[in-house]
Amino acid sequence: MSIVAAGPTRPSTTPAGKGVGPLLRGWREQRRVSQLELALRADSSARHISFIETGRSRPSEEMVLRLAEHLDVPVRERNALLLAAGYAPHYPETPLDDPSMDALRQGMERLIQGYEPYPALVVDATYTVLAANRGITMLLEGVSESLLTPPLNAMRLTLHPEGLAPRIRNHREWRDHLLAQMERQIALARSEPLRALYEEVAAYPVPQEREGELDGGVEPVPYFALPLQIEHGGRVRSFISSISTFNTPMDVTVAELAIETFLPADPATVKYLQSLVS
């Protein structure tokens, strides 16, 4: 369950060789914000924003950070904007195995361990699994060894035909949910590694749906969110997924961490998971 390092530093996906003006304009247009609206948000003027975007004015470091914040630019790309404007990066990128990250690692480990017997895991911006509790490892029974060789990837584990996909009873719905989630992230972060992962998992064959092979053991229940319905122990177990991130991160690594937890979605799943620890 120990948290592992996220691997090699992921480079910024901001195009090289562009000045800060065109880059800011690209983010503004992607967010569908006018120069006037951005100026009002950033306590500036549309004229000044226009001058920055065309290269007639060099923005201060403070202005670059302010505009990036109001355009919801990811922390990694804020550093790239600063470099394009001639300033040093503002946000460090500290490896998770660095001693300065001890409190963060230990806190996340306690969190996901305390969530047992319910499943929980920690992933980075490209869904590399950095930590998982025993609730997750329980669900991985039968997954191909090739997918369990580090670094593990949550999307591959879920959607690969040798992963969890054959046991997910509502696979089409859950697949559509995951792909839509990745599409939103790609639109926000413009991440080429994430896009490559999306194209890979979207091309996986969809298992043929099976009806009536297993009985969940209970009457159908109304779900308050789309459940992950997965076969385990001869029954269908249902979970609702929740994703947590850190507020106002001051480090690139921390900004790209996410903790995903799975809440039992029906009484039968609650009873089953509690029986594992009783």
Backbone as CSV, one residue per row, in Angstrom:
resi,resn,N_x,N_y,N_z,CA_x,CA_y,CA_z,C_x,C_y,C_z
1,MET,0.815,-1.200,0.000,0.000,0.000,0.000,0.855,1.258,0.000
2,SER,2.157,1.146,0.238,3.000,2.336,0.317,2.961,3.116,-0.985
3,ILE,2.925,4.423,-0.856,2.896,5.288,-2.027,4.239,5.255,-2.729
4,VAL,4.210,5.134,-4.046,5.430,5.069,-4.838,5.615,6.368,-5.583
5,ALA,6.840,6.610,-6.028,7.114,7.817,-6.800,6.350,7.780,-8.107
6,ALA,6.002,8.950,-8.610,5.173,9.028,-9.810,5.936,8.747,-11.093
7,GLY,7.255,8.560,-11.012,8.023,8.285,-12.207,8.651,9.548,-12.761
8,PRO,9.155,9.497,-14.002,9.826,10.640,-14.588,8.921,11.859,-14.658
9,THR,9.542,13.016,-14.544,8.794,14.265,-14.625,8.090,14.369,-15.966
10,ARG,6.833,14.708,-15.953,6.076,14.885,-17.193,6.283,16.299,-17.690
11,PRO,6.795,16.469,-18.902,7.036,17.819,-19.398,5.746,18.582,-19.638
12,SER,5.864,19.899,-19.652,4.713,20.721,-19.974,4.266,20.427,-21.390
13,THR,2.965,20.524,-21.621,2.444,20.320,-22.970,2.224,21.635,-23.702
14,THR,2.632,22.744,-23.080,2.543,24.031,-23.754,3.508,24.065,-24.921
15,PRO,3.072,24.444,-26.127,3.953,24.439,-27.291,5.199,25.280,-27.059
16,ALA,6.346,24.711,-27.448,7.608,25.430,-27.268,7.758,26.515,-28.328
17,GLY,8.535,27.534,-28.011,8.855,28.565,-28.986,7.827,29.656,-29.121
18,LYS,6.758,29.624,-28.353,5.746,30.671,-28.408,5.962,31.651,-27.280
19,GLY,5.685,32.926,-27.547,5.740,33.907,-26.486,4.557,33.767,-25.568
20,VAL,4.612,34.462,-24.437,3.547,34.315,-23.453,2.217,34.859,-23.980
21,GLY,2.263,35.876,-24.850,1.023,36.457,-25.378,0.165,35.457,-26.135
22,PRO,0.709,34.798,-27.175,-0.087,33.801,-27.898,-0.543,32.648,-27.009
23,LEU,0.290,32.273,-26.044,-0.101,31.189,-25.141,-1.297,31.586,-24.288
24,LEU,-1.244,32.803,-23.735,-2.380,33.283,-22.945,-3.630,33.416,-23.797
25,ARG,-3.461,33.891,-25.019,-4.618,33.994,-25.904,-5.220,32.608,-26.174
26,GLY,-4.355,31.609,-26.358,-4.844,30.259,-26.586,-5.660,29.737,-25.414
27,TRP,-5.178,29.983,-24.179,-5.936,29.550,-23.004,-7.245,30.331,-22.888
28,ARG,-7.192,31.622,-23.187,-8.417,32.440,-23.090,-9.459,31.955,-24.086
29,GLU,-9.042,31.682,-25.296,-9.986,31.224,-26.307,-10.528,29.837,-25.972
30,GLN,-9.675,28.983,-25.422,-10.152,27.655,-25.040,-11.196,27.748,-23.942
31,ARG,-11.016,28.716,-23.038,-11.983,28.892,-21.955,-13.197,29.718,-22.393
32,ARG,-13.168,30.220,-23.631,-14.266,31.000,-24.199,-14.554,32.245,-23.351
33,VAL,-13.483,32.952,-23.056,-13.562,34.186,-22.278,-13.098,35.342,-23.167
34,SER,-13.848,36.432,-23.186,-13.452,37.588,-23.983,-12.338,38.351,-23.283
35,GLN,-11.647,39.207,-24.036,-10.610,40.039,-23.430,-11.198,40.950,-22.359
36,LEU,-12.392,41.460,-22.606,-13.021,42.343,-21.631,-13.374,41.579,-20.356
37,GLU,-13.934,40.389,-20.511,-14.305,39.605,-19.333,-13.073,39.235,-18.516
38,LEU,-11.994,38.838,-19.199,-10.758,38.492,-18.490,-10.190,39.721,-17.787
39,ALA,-10.258,40.870,-18.451,-9.751,42.094,-17.836,-10.524,42.440,-16.569
40,LEU,-11.829,42.273,-16.607,-12.636,42.559,-15.422,-12.300,41.606,-14.283
41,ARG,-12.104,40.348,-14.626,-11.756,39.370,-13.599,-10.400,39.679,-12.972
42,ALA,-9.446,40.101,-13.781,-8.072,40.290,-13.333,-7.772,41.727,-12.909
43,ASP,-8.817,42.564,-12.832,-8.637,43.963,-12.427,-7.648,44.674,-13.345
44,SER,-7.883,44.504,-14.660,-7.031,45.120,-15.667,-7.924,45.801,-16.696
45,SER,-7.437,45.983,-17.904,-8.239,46.578,-18.975,-8.138,45.714,-20.212
46,ALA,-9.168,45.763,-21.049,-9.162,44.976,-22.275,-7.995,45.404,-23.166
47,ARG,-7.662,46.693,-23.128,-6.538,47.202,-23.933,-5.228,46.557,-23.492
48,HIS,-5.044,46.463,-22.166,-3.803,45.877,-21.666,-3.737,44.388,-22.005
49,ILE,-4.861,43.687,-21.896,-4.888,42.267,-22.253,-4.557,42.107,-23.730
50,SER,-5.093,42.969,-24.567,-4.810,42.918,-25.999,-3.326,43.141,-26.267
51,PHE,-2.732,44.096,-25.583,-1.304,44.392,-25.766,-0.444,43.203,-25.333
52,ILE,-0.836,42.532,-24.258,-0.089,41.349,-23.798,-0.161,40.244,-24.835
53,GLU,-1.360,40.002,-25.351,-1.545,38.900,-26.285,-0.830,39.142,-27.606
54,THR,-0.713,40.389,-28.021,-0.040,40.691,-29.286,1.451,40.927,-29.119
55,GLY,1.940,40.900,-27.879,3.364,41.094,-27.632,3.790,42.535,-27.503
56,ARG,2.852,43.471,-27.507,3.209,44.883,-27.382,3.567,45.246,-25.948
57,SER,3.075,44.450,-24.990,3.397,44.671,-23.577,3.871,43.357,-22.966
58,ARG,4.896,43.483,-22.119,5.376,42.307,-21.380,4.711,42.311,-20.015
59,PRO,3.926,41.275,-19.715,3.227,41.260,-18.424,4.209,41.017,-17.276
60,SER,3.889,41.549,-16.117,4.681,41.266,-14.930,4.461,39.819,-14.509
61,GLU,5.341,39.329,-13.654,5.168,37.974,-13.142,3.833,37.845,-12.424
62,GLU,3.483,38.860,-11.639,2.209,38.844,-10.920,1.032,38.782,-11.877
63,MET,1.106,39.519,-12.992,0.014,39.529,-13.955,-0.121,38.178,-14.650
64,VAL,0.994,37.546,-14.984,0.932,36.220,-15.607,0.206,35.245,-14.684
65,LEU,0.585,35.253,-13.403,-0.043,34.344,-12.445,-1.520,34.680,-12.243
66,ARG,-1.840,35.961,-12.238,-3.230,36.365,-12.035,-4.096,35.928,-13.217
67,LEU,-3.593,36.159,-14.442,-4.356,35.752,-15.615,-4.502,34.231,-15.676
68,ALA,-3.425,33.517,-15.340,-3.475,32.057,-15.354,-4.499,31.538,-14.360
69,GLU,-4.566,32.184,-13.209,-5.540,31.762,-12.197,-6.959,31.964,-12.697
70,HIS,-7.239,33.103,-13.299,-8.600,33.387,-13.756,-8.974,32.580,-14.996
71,LEU,-7.962,32.042,-15.701,-8.235,31.174,-16.843,-8.195,29.704,-16.451
72,ASP,-8.020,29.445,-15.157,-7.992,28.079,-14.649,-6.937,27.241,-15.376
73,VAL,-5.761,27.830,-15.577,-4.657,27.124,-16.213,-4.054,26.152,-15.199
74,PRO,-3.834,24.886,-15.573,-3.220,23.942,-14.639,-1.875,24.439,-14.128
75,VAL,-1.524,24.027,-12.920,-0.314,24.526,-12.267,0.929,24.265,-13.116
76,ARG,1.022,23.089,-13.711,2.185,22.776,-14.550,2.325,23.789,-15.683
77,GLU,1.195,24.136,-16.316,1.240,25.054,-17.451,1.448,26.502,-17.016
78,ARG,1.149,26.825,-15.757,1.461,28.169,-15.260,2.964,28.389,-15.244
79,ASN,3.701,27.355,-14.872,5.160,27.457,-14.929,5.633,27.713,-16.352
80,ALA,5.005,27.027,-17.317,5.384,27.203,-18.715,5.092,28.627,-19.186
81,LEU,3.989,29.213,-18.739,3.676,30.596,-19.092,4.709,31.555,-18.523
82,LEU,5.117,31.297,-17.292,6.140,32.148,-16.673,7.454,32.065,-17.439
83,LEU,7.849,30.870,-17.833,9.080,30.715,-18.605,8.984,31.445,-19.943
84,ALA,7.818,31.362,-20.574,7.637,32.045,-21.858,7.703,33.560,-21.704
85,ALA,7.361,34.054,-20.509,7.410,35.491,-20.248,8.776,35.937,-19.733
86,GLY,9.693,34.982,-19.551,11.034,35.326,-19.107,11.244,35.265,-17.606
87,TYR,10.348,34.590,-16.893,10.461,34.478,-15.439,10.745,33.032,-15.033
88,ALA,11.223,32.870,-13.819,11.482,31.537,-13.286,10.163,30.867,-12.918
89,PRO,10.119,29.534,-12.975,8.901,28.831,-12.545,8.548,29.178,-11.105
90,HIS,7.268,29.296,-10.838,6.793,29.674,-9.511,6.486,28.460,-8.637
91,TYR,6.089,27.358,-9.281,5.652,26.175,-8.541,6.695,25.073,-8.655
92,PRO,7.193,24.552,-7.539,8.133,23.429,-7.597,7.409,22.149,-8.007
93,GLU,8.188,21.164,-8.412,7.649,19.837,-8.708,8.479,18.830,-7.917
94,THR,7.997,18.476,-6.758,8.747,17.662,-5.820,8.369,16.192,-5.950
95,PRO,9.342,15.302,-6.150,9.011,13.868,-6.226,8.319,13.400,-4.955
96,LEU,7.385,12.459,-5.106,6.639,11.985,-3.949,7.516,11.276,-2.927
97,ASP,8.668,10.726,-3.382,9.535,10.043,-2.434,10.539,10.984,-1.770
98,ASP,10.418,12.272,-2.030,11.282,13.251,-1.373,10.913,13.341,0.114
99,PRO,11.917,13.471,1.010,11.617,13.565,2.445,10.640,14.679,2.796
100,SER,10.640,15.765,2.012,9.722,16.863,2.316,8.268,16.480,2.094
101,MET,8.039,15.360,1.402,6.680,14.889,1.135,6.225,13.833,2.137
102,ASP,7.013,13.589,3.176,6.673,12.537,4.136,5.275,12.728,4.722
103,ALA,4.965,13.944,5.158,3.665,14.187,5.796,2.526,13.937,4.813
104,LEU,2.714,14.344,3.557,1.682,14.130,2.538,1.479,12.649,2.279
105,ARG,2.575,11.920,2.066,2.466,10.486,1.804,1.792,9.758,2.961
106,GLN,2.273,10.046,4.159,1.722,9.360,5.334,0.245,9.694,5.525
107,GLY,-0.125,10.938,5.259,-1.519,11.332,5.396,-2.411,10.604,4.411
108,MET,-1.972,10.494,3.156,-2.774,9.793,2.154,-2.846,8.302,2.455
109,GLU,-1.743,7.731,2.932,-1.751,6.318,3.280,-2.723,6.040,4.428
110,ARG,-2.710,6.914,5.435,-3.652,6.733,6.551,-5.090,6.876,6.070
111,LEU,-5.299,7.793,5.147,-6.649,8.029,4.635,-7.197,6.806,3.918
112,ILE,-6.440,6.265,2.977,-6.969,5.129,2.213,-6.993,3.855,3.055
113,GLN,-6.064,3.733,4.003,-6.103,2.571,4.890,-7.311,2.655,5.819
114,GLY,-7.597,3.855,6.308,-8.746,4.032,7.190,-10.064,3.815,6.487
115,TYR,-10.068,3.862,5.160,-11.289,3.663,4.376,-11.637,2.183,4.221
116,GLU,-10.692,1.305,4.533,-10.956,-0.134,4.412,-12.111,-0.545,5.326
117,PRO,-12.923,-1.509,4.906,-12.718,-2.428,3.777,-13.179,-1.896,2.431
118,TYR,-13.617,-0.628,2.381,-14.048,-0.064,1.111,-12.820,0.274,0.263
119,PRO,-12.907,0.129,-1.064,-11.753,0.372,-1.932,-11.385,1.856,-2.023
120,ALA,-10.076,2.131,-2.126,-9.575,3.492,-2.318,-8.185,3.421,-2.931
121,LEU,-7.851,4.412,-3.742,-6.534,4.460,-4.372,-6.132,5.902,-4.647
122,VAL,-4.835,6.097,-4.909,-4.273,7.400,-5.246,-3.685,7.304,-6.643
123,VAL,-4.021,8.261,-7.513,-3.498,8.275,-8.878,-2.923,9.644,-9.204
124,ASP,-2.105,9.688,-10.269,-1.578,10.965,-10.735,-2.369,11.434,-11.949
125,ALA,-1.835,12.407,-12.672,-2.589,13.042,-13.756,-2.855,12.118,-14.938
126,THR,-2.076,11.041,-15.073,-2.307,10.087,-16.159,-2.780,8.744,-15.617
127,TYR,-3.376,8.759,-14.426,-4.006,7.592,-13.812,-3.019,6.486,-13.427
128,THR,-1.746,6.837,-13.287,-0.803,5.882,-12.717,-1.166,5.681,-11.249
129,VAL,-1.276,4.430,-10.830,-1.655,4.127,-9.451,-0.439,4.278,-8.550
130,LEU,-0.520,5.206,-7.610,0.575,5.463,-6.684,0.385,4.734,-5.369
131,ALA,-0.834,4.416,-5.017,-1.131,3.674,-3.787,-2.535,3.115,-3.890
132,ALA,-2.762,1.996,-3.226,-4.093,1.381,-3.193,-4.233,0.599,-1.898
133,ASN,-5.444,0.550,-1.376,-5.657,-0.211,-0.147,-6.114,-1.632,-0.466
134,ARG,-6.364,-2.427,0.579,-6.727,-3.825,0.377,-8.092,-3.984,-0.277
135,GLY,-8.956,-2.969,-0.159,-10.233,-3.022,-0.848,-10.068,-3.058,-2.358
136,ILE,-9.088,-2.317,-2.863,-8.798,-2.317,-4.302,-8.182,-3.643,-4.716
137,THR,-7.173,-4.101,-3.972,-6.486,-5.327,-4.367,-7.438,-6.527,-4.369
138,MET,-8.444,-6.489,-3.507,-9.455,-7.544,-3.497,-10.158,-7.630,-4.848
139,LEU,-10.462,-6.473,-5.452,-11.196,-6.453,-6.713,-10.334,-6.866,-7.900
140,LEU,-9.005,-6.911,-7.713,-8.109,-7.203,-8.827,-7.869,-8.689,-9.037
141,GLU,-8.554,-9.531,-8.290,-8.399,-10.968,-8.480,-8.773,-11.348,-9.919
142,GLY,-7.896,-12.124,-10.561,-8.164,-12.566,-11.920,-7.650,-11.640,-12.998
143,VAL,-7.127,-10.460,-12.625,-6.572,-9.534,-13.616,-5.245,-10.090,-14.130
144,SER,-4.980,-9.931,-15.409,-3.749,-10.429,-16.024,-2.513,-9.869,-15.328
145,GLU,-1.515,-10.725,-15.136,-0.278,-10.302,-14.493,0.398,-9.167,-15.262
146,SER,0.227,-9.140,-16.577,0.863,-8.088,-17.373,0.348,-6.704,-17.001
147,LEU,-0.921,-6.635,-16.551,-1.498,-5.351,-16.153,-1.146,-4.990,-14.718
148,LEU,-0.644,-5.972,-13.964,-0.304,-5.741,-12.562,1.175,-5.467,-12.369
149,THR,1.921,-5.389,-13.489,3.340,-5.046,-13.417,3.487,-3.537,-13.330
150,PRO,4.178,-3.020,-12.309,4.318,-1.563,-12.164,4.980,-0.942,-13.389
151,PRO,4.581,0.287,-13.751,3.559,1.100,-13.070,2.134,0.699,-13.482
152,LEU,1.274,0.489,-12.492,-0.113,0.165,-12.761,-0.848,1.413,-13.239
153,ASN,-1.816,1.210,-14.120,-2.622,2.327,-14.604,-4.100,2.001,-14.386
154,ALA,-4.801,2.870,-13.699,-6.184,2.599,-13.312,-7.097,2.433,-14.520
155,MET,-6.883,3.223,-15.583,-7.738,3.110,-16.756,-7.501,1.801,-17.490
156,ARG,-6.242,1.395,-17.600,-5.963,0.109,-18.238,-6.535,-1.041,-17.414
157,LEU,-6.350,-0.995,-16.109,-6.869,-2.048,-15.245,-8.385,-2.193,-15.390
158,THR,-9.056,-1.075,-15.563,-10.516,-1.091,-15.615,-11.056,-1.504,-16.972
159,LEU,-10.481,-0.988,-18.054,-11.084,-1.148,-19.376,-10.428,-2.204,-20.261
160,HIS,-9.252,-2.678,-19.890,-8.572,-3.675,-20.719,-9.353,-4.995,-20.685
161,PRO,-9.429,-5.693,-21.827,-10.173,-6.964,-21.863,-9.585,-8.050,-20.964
162,GLU,-8.320,-7.881,-20.531,-7.730,-8.828,-19.581,-7.699,-8.238,-18.171
163,GLY,-8.369,-7.111,-18.001,-8.451,-6.482,-16.690,-9.808,-6.723,-16.056
164,LEU,-10.392,-5.652,-15.526,-11.690,-5.769,-14.865,-12.862,-5.791,-15.839
165,ALA,-12.628,-5.356,-17.077,-13.728,-5.166,-18.031,-14.679,-6.357,-18.136
166,PRO,-14.191,-7.598,-18.246,-15.139,-8.717,-18.395,-16.040,-8.913,-17.181
167,ARG,-15.632,-8.386,-16.011,-16.439,-8.580,-14.804,-17.315,-7.380,-14.477
168,ILE,-17.198,-6.304,-15.244,-18.031,-5.123,-14.994,-19.371,-5.324,-15.705
169,ARG,-20.435,-5.456,-14.939,-21.734,-5.794,-15.509,-22.351,-4.660,-16.314
170,ASN,-22.090,-3.419,-15.926,-22.587,-2.267,-16.701,-21.416,-1.607,-17.422
171,HIS,-20.672,-2.443,-18.140,-19.422,-1.985,-18.750,-19.621,-0.815,-19.693
172,ARG,-20.614,-0.861,-20.559,-20.792,0.222,-21.537,-21.030,1.565,-20.843
173,GLU,-21.883,1.554,-19.829,-22.158,2.796,-19.104,-20.917,3.286,-18.369
174,TRP,-20.219,2.356,-17.702,-19.036,2.752,-16.930,-17.914,3.213,-17.853
175,ARG,-17.754,2.555,-18.998,-16.759,2.965,-19.992,-17.064,4.364,-20.505
176,ASP,-18.321,4.619,-20.838,-18.699,5.951,-21.322,-18.406,7.021,-20.268
177,HIS,-18.677,6.687,-19.006,-18.401,7.621,-17.909,-16.911,7.926,-17.819
178,LEU,-16.059,6.901,-17.872,-14.615,7.110,-17.745,-14.055,7.881,-18.934
179,LEU,-14.499,7.552,-20.141,-14.000,8.260,-21.320,-14.431,9.724,-21.305
180,ALA,-15.660,9.988,-20.872,-16.117,11.380,-20.772,-15.308,12.137,-19.726
181,GLN,-14.970,11.472,-18.633,-14.140,12.086,-17.591,-12.770,12.459,-18.142
182,MET,-12.171,11.565,-18.926,-10.871,11.849,-19.526,-10.963,12.973,-20.551
183,GLU,-12.048,13.005,-21.311,-12.224,14.080,-22.299,-12.275,15.439,-21.617
184,ARG,-12.967,15.528,-20.475,-13.020,16.795,-19.751,-11.637,17.200,-19.246
185,GLN,-10.869,16.225,-18.780,-9.533,16.533,-18.288,-8.610,16.971,-19.417
186,ILE,-8.723,16.330,-20.572,-7.899,16.713,-21.717,-8.224,18.137,-22.158
187,ALA,-9.501,18.483,-22.153,-9.903,19.839,-22.529,-9.370,20.868,-21.542
188,LEU,-9.285,20.484,-20.279,-8.805,21.408,-19.258,-7.294,21.554,-19.280
189,ALA,-6.587,20.416,-19.394,-5.139,20.432,-19.227,-4.355,20.340,-20.527
190,ARG,-5.002,19.978,-21.634,-4.323,19.828,-22.932,-3.104,18.914,-22.793
191,SER,-3.291,17.775,-22.130,-2.198,16.848,-21.840,-2.064,15.812,-22.948
192,GLU,-0.922,15.804,-23.633,-0.693,14.814,-24.679,-0.566,13.398,-24.115
193,PRO,0.134,13.181,-22.977,0.163,11.822,-22.403,-1.236,11.308,-22.065
194,LEU,-2.098,12.187,-21.551,-3.454,11.767,-21.225,-4.246,11.471,-22.493
195,ARG,-4.028,12.265,-23.530,-4.723,12.003,-24.799,-4.287,10.656,-25.386
196,ALA,-2.988,10.354,-25.286,-2.493,9.070,-25.794,-3.127,7.909,-25.024
197,LEU,-3.261,8.067,-23.699,-3.908,7.035,-22.892,-5.369,6.895,-23.287
198,TYR,-6.037,8.024,-23.497,-7.448,8.004,-23.903,-7.619,7.227,-25.208
199,GLU,-6.785,7.519,-26.192,-6.904,6.850,-27.488,-6.647,5.351,-27.351
200,GLU,-5.723,4.992,-26.450,-5.444,3.569,-26.233,-6.639,2.850,-25.629
201,VAL,-7.156,3.356,-24.526,-8.227,2.626,-23.832,-9.549,2.708,-24.588
202,ALA,-9.757,3.801,-25.337,-10.990,3.913,-26.124,-11.028,2.872,-27.244
203,ALA,-9.848,2.384,-27.645,-9.784,1.398,-28.724,-9.921,-0.036,-28.231
204,TYR,-9.954,-0.242,-26.912,-10.114,-1.599,-26.393,-11.474,-2.157,-26.825
205,PRO,-11.546,-3.445,-27.155,-12.848,-4.037,-27.504,-13.786,-4.024,-26.295
206,VAL,-15.052,-3.857,-26.579,-16.065,-3.833,-25.524,-16.583,-5.247,-25.310
207,PRO,-16.492,-5.773,-24.080,-16.991,-7.132,-23.829,-18.471,-7.247,-24.154
208,GLN,-18.854,-8.411,-24.618,-20.258,-8.664,-24.918,-21.052,-8.695,-23.623
209,GLU,-22.171,-7.985,-23.602,-22.981,-7.925,-22.389,-23.611,-9.282,-22.115
210,ARG,-23.648,-9.602,-20.812,-24.216,-10.879,-20.384,-25.390,-10.607,-19.459
211,GLU,-26.433,-11.328,-19.658,-27.637,-11.128,-18.858,-27.947,-12.383,-18.047
212,GLY,-28.317,-12.178,-16.798,-28.857,-13.255,-15.992,-27.887,-14.298,-15.497
213,GLU,-26.557,-14.093,-15.637,-25.606,-15.097,-15.198,-25.431,-15.077,-13.684
214,LEU,-25.469,-13.904,-13.107,-25.280,-13.767,-11.672,-26.431,-12.992,-11.081
215,ASP,-26.695,-13.277,-9.834,-27.745,-12.573,-9.109,-27.104,-11.795,-7.990
216,GLY,-27.414,-10.524,-7.889,-26.847,-9.717,-6.819,-27.322,-10.142,-5.456
217,GLY,-28.353,-10.952,-5.364,-28.815,-11.458,-4.082,-29.828,-10.572,-3.398
218,VAL,-30.169,-9.428,-4.000,-31.120,-8.506,-3.393,-32.011,-7.932,-4.478
219,GLU,-33.110,-7.355,-4.043,-33.972,-6.664,-4.986,-33.260,-5.430,-5.533
220,PRO,-33.580,-5.014,-6.766,-32.969,-3.803,-7.310,-33.197,-2.601,-6.393
221,VAL,-32.182,-1.745,-6.299,-32.286,-0.563,-5.454,-32.094,0.682,-6.315
222,PRO,-32.693,1.807,-5.930,-32.472,3.055,-6.672,-31.098,3.620,-6.335
223,TYR,-30.288,3.913,-7.345,-28.954,4.453,-7.119,-28.987,5.971,-7.233
224,PHE,-28.175,6.643,-6.387,-28.125,8.104,-6.418,-27.044,8.624,-7.350
225,ALA,-26.248,7.736,-7.919,-25.246,8.083,-8.923,-24.941,6.813,-9.701
226,LEU,-24.284,6.956,-10.869,-23.975,5.783,-11.675,-23.067,4.841,-10.892
227,PRO,-23.494,3.596,-10.655,-22.651,2.675,-9.899,-21.698,1.898,-10.797
228,LEU,-20.587,1.474,-10.226,-19.736,0.464,-10.832,-20.255,-0.876,-10.329
229,GLN,-20.776,-1.687,-11.237,-21.326,-2.984,-10.858,-20.376,-4.060,-11.355
230,ILE,-19.732,-4.734,-10.403,-18.654,-5.655,-10.749,-18.863,-7.005,-10.082
231,GLU,-18.567,-8.059,-10.802,-18.684,-9.408,-10.262,-17.523,-9.692,-9.308
232,HIS,-17.850,-10.212,-8.152,-16.810,-10.617,-7.207,-17.430,-11.592,-6.203
233,GLY,-16.724,-12.696,-5.967,-17.213,-13.674,-5.001,-18.544,-14.281,-5.366
234,GLY,-18.819,-14.408,-6.685,-20.059,-15.034,-7.121,-21.278,-14.150,-7.080
235,ARG,-21.107,-12.872,-6.798,-22.221,-11.926,-6.749,-21.823,-10.621,-7.442
236,VAL,-22.795,-9.781,-7.666,-22.540,-8.453,-8.223,-22.415,-7.466,-7.072
237,ARG,-21.266,-6.781,-6.994,-21.033,-5.758,-5.981,-21.137,-4.393,-6.658
238,SER,-21.772,-3.455,-5.967,-22.013,-2.128,-6.557,-21.332,-1.039,-5.739
239,PHE,-20.658,-0.122,-6.444,-19.924,0.956,-5.789,-20.199,2.289,-6.487
240,ILE,-20.182,3.366,-5.707,-20.239,4.731,-6.235,-18.866,5.357,-6.051
241,SER,-18.332,5.932,-7.113,-16.986,6.496,-7.090,-17.004,7.976,-6.715
242,SER,-16.016,8.385,-5.932,-15.840,9.801,-5.570,-14.365,10.141,-5.705
243,ILE,-14.043,11.319,-6.286,-12.655,11.729,-6.511,-12.377,13.021,-5.748
244,SER,-11.277,13.025,-4.997,-10.877,14.201,-4.215,-9.511,14.693,-4.677
245,THR,-9.368,16.021,-4.753,-8.083,16.637,-5.074,-7.764,17.676,-4.003
246,PHE,-6.557,18.240,-4.059,-6.132,19.204,-3.058,-6.523,20.620,-3.461
247,ASN,-7.002,21.390,-2.496,-7.331,22.786,-2.740,-6.056,23.620,-2.811
248,THR,-6.045,24.604,-3.701,-4.949,25.571,-3.850,-3.569,24.938,-3.699
249,PRO,-3.238,23.943,-4.521,-1.919,23.305,-4.414,-0.801,24.281,-4.783
250,MET,0.340,24.157,-4.107,1.497,25.006,-4.363,2.654,24.213,-4.954
251,ASP,2.383,22.997,-5.399,3.397,22.126,-5.986,2.753,21.385,-7.147
252,VAL,3.490,21.229,-8.247,2.943,20.571,-9.432,2.534,19.138,-9.121
253,THR,3.370,18.423,-8.396,3.063,17.034,-8.065,1.754,16.934,-7.291
254,VAL,1.600,17.779,-6.278,0.398,17.751,-5.452,-0.829,18.134,-6.268
255,ALA,-0.669,19.087,-7.177,-1.793,19.537,-7.994,-2.355,18.416,-8.858
256,GLU,-1.515,17.434,-9.200,-1.932,16.388,-10.117,-2.318,15.081,-9.418
257,LEU,-2.381,15.102,-8.083,-2.791,13.921,-7.334,-4.318,13.874,-7.199
258,ALA,-4.857,12.680,-7.189,-6.291,12.494,-6.950,-6.482,11.239,-6.113
259,ILE,-7.385,11.320,-5.150,-7.731,10.175,-4.300,-9.133,9.728,-4.693
260,GLU,-9.240,8.501,-5.192,-10.543,7.977,-5.598,-10.996,6.948,-4.573
261,THR,-12.199,7.132,-4.078,-12.780,6.206,-3.110,-14.064,5.619,-3.685
262,PHE,-14.383,4.404,-3.245,-15.563,3.700,-3.744,-16.479,3.384,-2.571
263,LEU,-17.640,4.012,-2.590,-18.634,3.839,-1.533,-19.600,2.727,-1.924
264,PRO,-19.853,1.753,-1.040,-20.846,0.718,-1.365,-22.188,1.355,-1.729
265,ALA,-22.786,0.869,-2.802,-23.997,1.501,-3.323,-25.280,0.799,-2.929
266,ASP,-25.174,-0.326,-2.243,-26.389,-1.015,-1.806,-26.087,-1.803,-0.539
267,PRO,-27.129,-2.174,0.209,-26.922,-2.877,1.486,-26.172,-4.195,1.342
268,ALA,-26.382,-4.908,0.232,-25.718,-6.198,0.054,-24.210,-6.023,-0.046
269,THR,-23.770,-4.981,-0.746,-22.329,-4.734,-0.878,-21.733,-4.307,0.454
270,VAL,-22.460,-3.485,1.210,-22.004,-3.096,2.546,-21.810,-4.329,3.420
271,LYS,-22.806,-5.191,3.430,-22.758,-6.387,4.271,-21.598,-7.285,3.872
272,TYR,-21.383,-7.436,2.565,-20.309,-8.300,2.090,-18.945,-7.764,2.516
273,LEU,-18.710,-6.473,2.318,-17.405,-5.896,2.645,-17.149,-5.934,4.161
274,GLN,-18.169,-5.695,4.940,-17.988,-5.736,6.386,-17.724,-7.154,6.869
275,SER,-18.252,-8.137,6.147,-18.012,-9.526,6.534,-16.550,-9.918,6.343
276,LEU,-15.852,-9.204,5.490,-14.451,-9.520,5.231,-13.555,-9.151,6.393
277,VAL,-14.017,-8.213,7.254,-13.177,-7.763,8.352,-13.744,-8.160,9.715
278,SER,-14.866,-8.848,9.699,-15.493,-9.231,10.982,-14.927,-10.562,11.484
